[in-house]
């Protein structure tokens, strides 16, 4: 099978593009974090929730290829990291708002 004639599964292409979109979005959030914490922390929270959903969906899709213990561990670690980020965004936005009100 030649490289140019290989068939790409559209489902894998779509999930890859969504993953790339999350990567670019996280870069944007990282660059503008201070401003976003003050002006729109819900945006960050919603992106993190969407990322959690994406992780679960990609895990479920990977089950189509059979159960693999490594994928369960990967899902668990990803969800724990995202939960940690979500909790800290909520905490930091409250701290920033409290500091802004006291100034």
N, CA, C and O atoms as a GROMACS GRO file, in nm:
protein
  412
    1UNK      N    1   0.085  -0.117   0.000
    1UNK     CA    2   0.000   0.000   0.000
    1UNK      C    3   0.089   0.124   0.000
    1UNK      O    4   0.173   0.141   0.089
    2UNK      N    5   0.071   0.207  -0.097
    2UNK     CA    6   0.151   0.328  -0.110
    2UNK      C    7   0.104   0.432  -0.009
    2UNK      O    8  -0.012   0.432   0.033
    3UNK      N    9   0.194   0.518   0.029
    3UNK     CA   10   0.164   0.620   0.129
    3UNK      C   11   0.052   0.712   0.082
    3UNK      O   12  -0.035   0.747   0.162
    4UNK      N   13   0.052   0.750  -0.041
    4UNK     CA   14  -0.048   0.842  -0.093
    4UNK      C   15  -0.186   0.780  -0.108
    4UNK      O   16  -0.286   0.852  -0.113
    5UNK      N   17  -0.193   0.649  -0.117
    5UNK     CA   18  -0.321   0.585  -0.140
    5UNK      C   19  -0.383   0.526  -0.014
    5UNK      O   20  -0.486   0.460  -0.021
    6UNK      N   21  -0.323   0.549   0.102
    6UNK     CA   22  -0.376   0.492   0.225
    6UNK      C   23  -0.508   0.562   0.262
    6UNK      O   24  -0.525   0.682   0.242
    7UNK      N   25  -0.598   0.483   0.316
    7UNK     CA   26  -0.727   0.534   0.358
    7UNK      C   27  -0.718   0.585   0.502
    7UNK      O   28  -0.665   0.516   0.589
    8UNK      N   29  -0.769   0.704   0.525
    8UNK     CA   30  -0.771   0.762   0.659
    8UNK      C   31  -0.913   0.749   0.712
    8UNK      O   32  -1.009   0.790   0.647
    9UNK      N   33  -0.925   0.692   0.830
    9UNK     CA   34  -1.055   0.680   0.893
    9UNK      C   35  -1.103   0.820   0.932
    9UNK      O   36  -1.035   0.889   1.008
   10UNK      N   37  -1.219   0.862   0.882
   10UNK     CA   38  -1.268   0.997   0.912
   10UNK      C   39  -1.288   1.021   1.062
   10UNK      O   40  -1.272   1.134   1.110
   11UNK      N   41  -1.324   0.918   1.136
   11UNK     CA   42  -1.344   0.932   1.280
   11UNK      C   43  -1.214   0.967   1.349
   11UNK      O   44  -1.211   1.052   1.438
   12UNK      N   45  -1.104   0.901   1.309
   12UNK     CA   46  -0.974   0.933   1.368
   12UNK      C   47  -0.928   1.072   1.326
   12UNK      O   48  -0.865   1.143   1.405
   13UNK      N   49  -0.959   1.111   1.205
   13UNK     CA   50  -0.923   1.244   1.158
   13UNK      C   51  -0.996   1.352   1.239
   13UNK      O   52  -0.936   1.451   1.280
   14UNK      N   53  -1.125   1.332   1.262
   14UNK     CA   54  -1.205   1.430   1.337
   14UNK      C   55  -1.156   1.438   1.482
   14UNK      O   56  -1.138   1.548   1.535
   15UNK      N   57  -1.134   1.323   1.546
   15UNK     CA   58  -1.087   1.327   1.685
   15UNK      C   59  -0.948   1.389   1.695
   15UNK      O   60  -0.917   1.458   1.792
   16UNK      N   61  -0.866   1.366   1.596
   16UNK     CA   62  -0.734   1.430   1.594
   16UNK      C   63  -0.742   1.581   1.579
   16UNK      O   64  -0.669   1.655   1.644
   17UNK      N   65  -0.831   1.626   1.493
   17UNK     CA   66  -0.850   1.771   1.475
   17UNK      C   67  -0.907   1.835   1.600
   17UNK      O   68  -0.870   1.947   1.636
   18UNK      N   69  -0.998   1.765   1.667
   18UNK     CA   70  -1.053   1.818   1.793
   18UNK      C   71  -0.942   1.826   1.898
   18UNK      O   72  -0.934   1.924   1.972
   19UNK      N   73  -0.858   1.725   1.904
   19UNK     CA   74  -0.745   1.728   1.997
   19UNK      C   75  -0.650   1.842   1.967
   19UNK      O   76  -0.599   1.908   2.058
   20UNK      N   77  -0.626   1.867   1.840
   20UNK     CA   78  -0.541   1.980   1.800
   20UNK      C   79  -0.604   2.112   1.841
   20UNK      O   80  -0.536   2.204   1.886
   21UNK      N   81  -0.735   2.122   1.826
   21UNK     CA   82  -0.807   2.243   1.866
   21UNK      C   83  -0.793   2.266   2.016
   21UNK      O   84  -0.773   2.380   2.060
   22UNK      N   85  -0.804   2.160   2.095
   22UNK     CA   86  -0.784   2.174   2.240
   22UNK      C   87  -0.643   2.221   2.270
   22UNK      O   88  -0.623   2.303   2.360
   23UNK      N   89  -0.545   2.170   2.199
   23UNK     CA   90  -0.406   2.211   2.222
   23UNK      C   91  -0.388   2.360   2.198
   23UNK      O   92  -0.325   2.429   2.279
   24UNK      N   93  -0.441   2.409   2.089
   24UNK     CA   94  -0.430   2.552   2.058
   24UNK      C   95  -0.508   2.635   2.161
   24UNK      O   96  -0.463   2.742   2.202
   25UNK      N   97  -0.623   2.584   2.203
   25UNK     CA   98  -0.703   2.654   2.303
   25UNK      C   99  -0.629   2.662   2.436
   25UNK      O  100  -0.631   2.766   2.502
   26UNK      N  101  -0.564   2.553   2.477
   26UNK     CA  102  -0.486   2.555   2.601
   26UNK      C  103  -0.370   2.653   2.592
   26UNK      O  104  -0.336   2.718   2.690
   27UNK      N  105  -0.309   2.664   2.476
   27UNK     CA  106  -0.202   2.762   2.457
   27UNK      C  107  -0.256   2.903   2.476
   27UNK      O  108  -0.194   2.985   2.544
   28UNK      N  109  -0.371   2.931   2.418
   28UNK     CA  110  -0.435   3.062   2.434
   28UNK      C  111  -0.467   3.089   2.580
   28UNK      O  112  -0.441   3.198   2.631
   29UNK      N  113  -0.523   2.989   2.648
   29UNK     CA  114  -0.557   3.007   2.790
   29UNK      C  115  -0.430   3.034   2.871
   29UNK      O  116  -0.430   3.120   2.959
   30UNK      N  117  -0.325   2.961   2.842
   30UNK     CA  118  -0.200   2.982   2.914
   30UNK      C  119  -0.143   3.121   2.896
   30UNK      O  120  -0.088   3.179   2.990
   31UNK      N  121  -0.156   3.174   2.776
   31UNK     CA  122  -0.102   3.308   2.748
   31UNK      C  123  -0.187   3.416   2.814
   31UNK      O  124  -0.133   3.516   2.861
   32UNK      N  125  -0.317   3.397   2.818
   32UNK     CA  126  -0.408   3.501   2.868
   32UNK      C  127  -0.473   3.465   3.002
   32UNK      O  128  -0.581   3.514   3.034
   33UNK      N  129  -0.408   3.380   3.079
   33UNK     CA  130  -0.470   3.326   3.201
   33UNK      C  131  -0.512   3.434   3.299
   33UNK      O  132  -0.624   3.430   3.350
   34UNK      N  133  -0.426   3.529   3.328
   34UNK     CA  134  -0.460   3.633   3.427
   34UNK      C  135  -0.586   3.709   3.387
   34UNK      O  136  -0.676   3.730   3.468
   35UNK      N  137  -0.592   3.749   3.261
   35UNK     CA  138  -0.708   3.825   3.213
   35UNK      C  139  -0.833   3.738   3.214
   35UNK      O  140  -0.940   3.785   3.253
   36UNK      N  141  -0.821   3.614   3.172
   36UNK     CA  142  -0.937   3.526   3.168
   36UNK      C  143  -0.988   3.494   3.308
   36UNK      O  144  -1.109   3.481   3.327
   37UNK      N  145  -0.899   3.482   3.406
   37UNK     CA  146  -0.944   3.456   3.543
   37UNK      C  147  -1.029   3.570   3.597
   37UNK      O  148  -1.122   3.547   3.675
   38UNK      N  149  -0.998   3.691   3.554
   38UNK     CA  150  -1.074   3.807   3.601
   38UNK      C  151  -1.201   3.825   3.518
   38UNK      O  152  -1.310   3.843   3.574
   39UNK      N  153  -1.188   3.821   3.387
   39UNK     CA  154  -1.299   3.857   3.299
   39UNK      C  155  -1.394   3.742   3.268
   39UNK      O  156  -1.515   3.763   3.261
   40UNK      N  157  -1.342   3.622   3.249
   40UNK     CA  158  -1.431   3.511   3.210
   40UNK      C  159  -1.377   3.375   3.254
   40UNK      O  160  -1.336   3.294   3.171
   41UNK      N  161  -1.378   3.352   3.385
   41UNK     CA  162  -1.331   3.221   3.432
   41UNK      C  163  -1.421   3.107   3.386
   41UNK      O  164  -1.376   2.993   3.375
   42UNK      N  165  -1.549   3.136   3.359
   42UNK     CA  166  -1.641   3.032   3.311
   42UNK      C  167  -1.595   2.977   3.177
   42UNK      O  168  -1.618   2.859   3.148
   43UNK      N  169  -1.532   3.058   3.095
   43UNK     CA  170  -1.480   3.011   2.967
   43UNK      C  171  -1.376   2.901   2.990
   43UNK      O  172  -1.380   2.798   2.923
   44UNK      N  173  -1.285   2.924   3.084
   44UNK     CA  174  -1.183   2.824   3.114
   44UNK      C  175  -1.249   2.698   3.169
   44UNK      O  176  -1.214   2.587   3.129
   45UNK      N  177  -1.344   2.716   3.260
   45UNK     CA  178  -1.413   2.602   3.319
   45UNK      C  179  -1.486   2.520   3.212
   45UNK      O  180  -1.481   2.397   3.214
   46UNK      N  181  -1.553   2.588   3.121
   46UNK     CA  182  -1.626   2.518   3.016
   46UNK      C  183  -1.532   2.442   2.922
   46UNK      O  184  -1.564   2.332   2.877
   47UNK      N  185  -1.417   2.499   2.893
   47UNK     CA  186  -1.320   2.431   2.807
   47UNK      C  187  -1.266   2.307   2.878
   47UNK      O  188  -1.247   2.203   2.816
   48UNK      N  189  -1.241   2.318   3.007
   48UNK     CA  190  -1.193   2.202   3.082
   48UNK      C  191  -1.300   2.093   3.087
   48UNK      O  192  -1.269   1.974   3.076
   49UNK      N  193  -1.426   2.131   3.105
   49UNK     CA  194  -1.534   2.033   3.105
   49UNK      C  195  -1.547   1.967   2.966
   49UNK      O  196  -1.569   1.846   2.956
   50UNK      N  197  -1.534   2.046   2.862
   50UNK     CA  198  -1.540   1.991   2.727
   50UNK      C  199  -1.423   1.896   2.704
   50UNK      O  200  -1.438   1.793   2.637
   51UNK      N  201  -1.308   1.929   2.758
   51UNK     CA  202  -1.192   1.842   2.743
   51UNK      C  203  -1.213   1.710   2.817
   51UNK      O  204  -1.172   1.604   2.769
   52UNK      N  205  -1.275   1.716   2.934
   52UNK     CA  206  -1.307   1.593   3.006
   52UNK      C  207  -1.401   1.506   2.923
   52UNK      O  208  -1.382   1.384   2.913
   53UNK      N  209  -1.500   1.567   2.865
   53UNK     CA  210  -1.594   1.495   2.780
   53UNK      C  211  -1.523   1.433   2.661
   53UNK      O  212  -1.548   1.318   2.626
   54UNK      N  213  -1.435   1.509   2.600
   54UNK     CA  214  -1.357   1.460   2.486
   54UNK      C  215  -1.273   1.338   2.527
   54UNK      O  216  -1.264   1.241   2.452
   55UNK      N  217  -1.212   1.344   2.644
   55UNK     CA  218  -1.131   1.232   2.691
   55UNK      C  219  -1.215   1.106   2.706
   55UNK      O  220  -1.173   0.997   2.667
   56UNK      N  221  -1.335   1.120   2.763
   56UNK     CA  222  -1.423   1.005   2.782
   56UNK      C  223  -1.469   0.950   2.647
   56UNK      O  224  -1.472   0.829   2.626
   57UNK      N  225  -1.504   1.039   2.555
   57UNK     CA  226  -1.551   0.994   2.424
   57UNK      C  227  -1.440   0.922   2.347
   57UNK      O  228  -1.464   0.818   2.286
   58UNK      N  229  -1.318   0.977   2.351
   58UNK     CA  230  -1.208   0.909   2.281
   58UNK      C  231  -1.177   0.775   2.346
   58UNK      O  232  -1.139   0.680   2.278
   59UNK      N  233  -1.192   0.767   2.478
   59UNK     CA  234  -1.173   0.638   2.544
   59UNK      C  235  -1.278   0.537   2.497
   59UNK      O  236  -1.246   0.423   2.465
   60UNK      N  237  -1.403   0.581   2.493
   60UNK     CA  238  -1.510   0.491   2.448
   60UNK      C  239  -1.488   0.447   2.303
   60UNK      O  240  -1.512   0.331   2.269
   61UNK      N  241  -1.442   0.538   2.220
   61UNK     CA  242  -1.412   0.502   2.081
   61UNK      C  243  -1.295   0.404   2.072
   61UNK      O  244  -1.292   0.317   1.986
   62UNK      N  245  -1.199   0.419   2.163
   62UNK     CA  246  -1.086   0.328   2.161
   62UNK      C  247  -1.128   0.187   2.203
   62UNK      O  248  -1.059   0.090   2.170
   63UNK      N  249  -1.238   0.176   2.273
   63UNK     CA  250  -1.288   0.043   2.311
   63UNK      C  251  -1.334  -0.036   2.189
   63UNK      O  252  -1.348  -0.159   2.195
   64UNK      N  253  -1.357   0.033   2.077
   64UNK     CA  254  -1.393  -0.037   1.955
   64UNK      C  255  -1.280  -0.128   1.907
   64UNK      O  256  -1.303  -0.226   1.838
   65UNK      N  257  -1.158  -0.093   1.945
   65UNK     CA  258  -1.041  -0.174   1.910
   65UNK      C  259  -1.010  -0.278   2.017
   65UNK      O  260  -0.909  -0.347   2.008
   66UNK      N  261  -1.095  -0.291   2.116
   66UNK     CA  262  -1.072  -0.386   2.224
   66UNK      C  263  -1.027  -0.316   2.351
   66UNK      O  264  -0.974  -0.205   2.348
   67UNK      N  265  -1.049  -0.384   2.462
   67UNK     CA  266  -1.014  -0.329   2.593
   67UNK      C  267  -0.863  -0.334   2.613
   67UNK      O  268  -0.798  -0.436   2.587
   68UNK      N  269  -0.808  -0.222   2.662
   68UNK     CA  270  -0.666  -0.215   2.694
   68UNK      C  271  -0.651  -0.144   2.828
   68UNK      O  272  -0.701  -0.033   2.846
   69UNK      N  273  -0.582  -0.208   2.919
   69UNK     CA  274  -0.565  -0.152   3.054
   69UNK      C  275  -0.495  -0.016   3.049
   69UNK      O  276  -0.528   0.073   3.126
   70UNK      N  277  -0.400  -0.002   2.960
   70UNK     CA  278  -0.327   0.124   2.949
   70UNK      C  279  -0.417   0.242   2.917
   70UNK      O  280  -0.392   0.353   2.963
   71UNK      N  281  -0.520   0.218   2.839
   71UNK     CA  282  -0.613   0.326   2.804
   71UNK      C  283  -0.698   0.368   2.924
   71UNK      O  284  -0.733   0.485   2.938
   72UNK      N  285  -0.730   0.273   3.011
   72UNK     CA  286  -0.804   0.306   3.132
   72UNK      C  287  -0.718   0.393   3.223
   72UNK      O  288  -0.766   0.490   3.281
   73UNK      N  289  -0.591   0.357   3.235
   73UNK     CA  290  -0.499   0.436   3.316
   73UNK      C  291  -0.481   0.575   3.256
   73UNK      O  292  -0.478   0.674   3.329
   74UNK      N  293  -0.469   0.581   3.125
   74UNK     CA  294  -0.454   0.710   3.057
   74UNK      C  295  -0.577   0.798   3.082
   74UNK      O  296  -0.564   0.917   3.108
   75UNK      N  297  -0.696   0.739   3.073
   75UNK     CA  298  -0.819   0.815   3.098
   75UNK      C  299  -0.822   0.865   3.242
   75UNK      O  300  -0.854   0.981   3.267
   76UNK      N  301  -0.789   0.778   3.336
   76UNK     CA  302  -0.792   0.816   3.477
   76UNK      C  303  -0.696   0.931   3.506
   76UNK      O  304  -0.731   1.026   3.576
   77UNK      N  305  -0.575   0.922   3.452
   77UNK     CA  306  -0.475   1.028   3.475
   77UNK      C  307  -0.522   1.159   3.410
   77UNK      O  308  -0.511   1.265   3.471
   78UNK      N  309  -0.572   1.151   3.288
   78UNK     CA  310  -0.619   1.272   3.218
   78UNK      C  311  -0.734   1.337   3.295
   78UNK      O  312  -0.736   1.459   3.311
   79UNK      N  313  -0.828   1.257   3.342
   79UNK     CA  314  -0.942   1.314   3.416
   79UNK      C  315  -0.899   1.373   3.550
   79UNK      O  316  -0.952   1.475   3.593
   80UNK      N  317  -0.802   1.309   3.616
   80UNK     CA  318  -0.752   1.365   3.742
   80UNK      C  319  -0.683   1.499   3.720
   80UNK      O  320  -0.702   1.592   3.798
   81UNK      N  321  -0.603   1.509   3.615
   81UNK     CA  322  -0.535   1.635   3.584
   81UNK      C  323  -0.637   1.743   3.550
   81UNK      O  324  -0.628   1.856   3.598
   82UNK      N  325  -0.735   1.709   3.467
   82UNK     CA  326  -0.836   1.807   3.429
   82UNK      C  327  -0.920   1.851   3.549
   82UNK      O  328  -0.955   1.968   3.562
   83UNK      N  329  -0.953   1.756   3.637
   83UNK     CA  330  -1.028   1.791   3.758
   83UNK      C  331  -0.946   1.886   3.845
   83UNK      O  332  -1.000   1.983   3.899
   84UNK      N  333  -0.816   1.858   3.860
   84UNK     CA  334  -0.726   1.944   3.937
   84UNK      C  335  -0.723   2.085   3.879
   84UNK      O  336  -0.732   2.183   3.952
   85UNK      N  337  -0.710   2.094   3.747
   85UNK     CA  338  -0.710   2.226   3.682
   85UNK      C  339  -0.843   2.297   3.702
   85UNK      O  340  -0.845   2.417   3.730
   86UNK      N  341  -0.953   2.224   3.688
   86UNK     CA  342  -1.086   2.282   3.705
   86UNK      C  343  -1.102   2.338   3.846
   86UNK      O  344  -1.147   2.452   3.863
   87UNK      N  345  -1.066   2.260   3.948
   87UNK     CA  346  -1.078   2.305   4.087
   87UNK      C  347  -0.992   2.428   4.112
   87UNK      O  348  -1.034   2.520   4.183
   88UNK      N  349  -0.872   2.430   4.056
   88UNK     CA  350  -0.783   2.544   4.079
   88UNK      C  351  -0.825   2.668   4.003
   88UNK      O  352  -0.803   2.779   4.051
   89UNK      N  353  -0.885   2.652   3.887
   89UNK     CA  354  -0.937   2.768   3.815
   89UNK      C  355  -1.049   2.832   3.897
   89UNK      O  356  -1.056   2.954   3.908
   90UNK      N  357  -1.136   2.751   3.953
   90UNK     CA  358  -1.244   2.803   4.038
   90UNK      C  359  -1.186   2.878   4.158
   90UNK      O  360  -1.231   2.988   4.192
   91UNK      N  361  -1.088   2.817   4.223
   91UNK     CA  362  -1.026   2.879   4.341
   91UNK      C  363  -0.955   3.009   4.304
   91UNK      O  364  -0.972   3.111   4.371
   92UNK      N  365  -0.875   3.005   4.198
   92UNK     CA  366  -0.800   3.125   4.158
   92UNK      C  367  -0.891   3.238   4.116
   92UNK      O  368  -0.863   3.354   4.146
   93UNK      N  369  -1.000   3.207   4.046
   93UNK     CA  370  -1.091   3.314   4.004
   93UNK      C  371  -1.157   3.379   4.125
   93UNK      O  372  -1.180   3.500   4.126
   94UNK      N  373  -1.190   3.299   4.228
   94UNK     CA  374  -1.246   3.357   4.352
   94UNK      C  375  -1.145   3.445   4.422
   94UNK      O  376  -1.178   3.552   4.472
   95UNK      N  377  -1.020   3.399   4.426
   95UNK     CA  378  -0.914   3.479   4.490
   95UNK      C  379  -0.890   3.610   4.417
   95UNK      O  380  -0.874   3.715   4.480
   96UNK      N  381  -0.887   3.605   4.286
   96UNK     CA  382  -0.864   3.725   4.206
   96UNK      C  383  -0.980   3.824   4.224
   96UNK      O  384  -0.958   3.944   4.237
   97UNK      N  385  -1.103   3.772   4.225
   97UNK     CA  386  -1.218   3.861   4.245
   97UNK      C  387  -1.218   3.921   4.385
   97UNK      O  388  -1.249   4.039   4.401
   98UNK      N  389  -1.183   3.843   4.486
   98UNK     CA  390  -1.176   3.895   4.623
   98UNK      C  391  -1.069   4.000   4.634
   98UNK      O  392  -1.090   4.102   4.700
   99UNK      N  393  -0.955   3.978   4.571
   99UNK     CA  394  -0.845   4.076   4.575
   99UNK      C  395  -0.886   4.204   4.504
   99UNK      O  396  -0.855   4.314   4.551
  100UNK      N  397  -0.954   4.191   4.391
  100UNK     CA  398  -0.998   4.308   4.315
  100UNK      C  399  -1.100   4.390   4.394
  100UNK      O  400  -1.100   4.513   4.388
  101UNK      N  401  -1.186   4.323   4.468
  101UNK     CA  402  -1.288   4.394   4.547
  101UNK      C  403  -1.226   4.463   4.668
  101UNK      O  404  -1.277   4.566   4.712
  102UNK      N  405  -1.117   4.408   4.722
  102UNK     CA  406  -1.054   4.470   4.840
  102UNK      C  407  -0.965   4.587   4.802
  102UNK      O  408  -0.932   4.670   4.886
  103UNK      N  409  -0.925   4.594   4.675
  103UNK     CA  410  -0.836   4.704   4.631
  103UNK      C  411  -0.910   4.830   4.605
  103UNK      O  412  -0.849   4.930   4.567
   0.00000   0.00000   0.00000
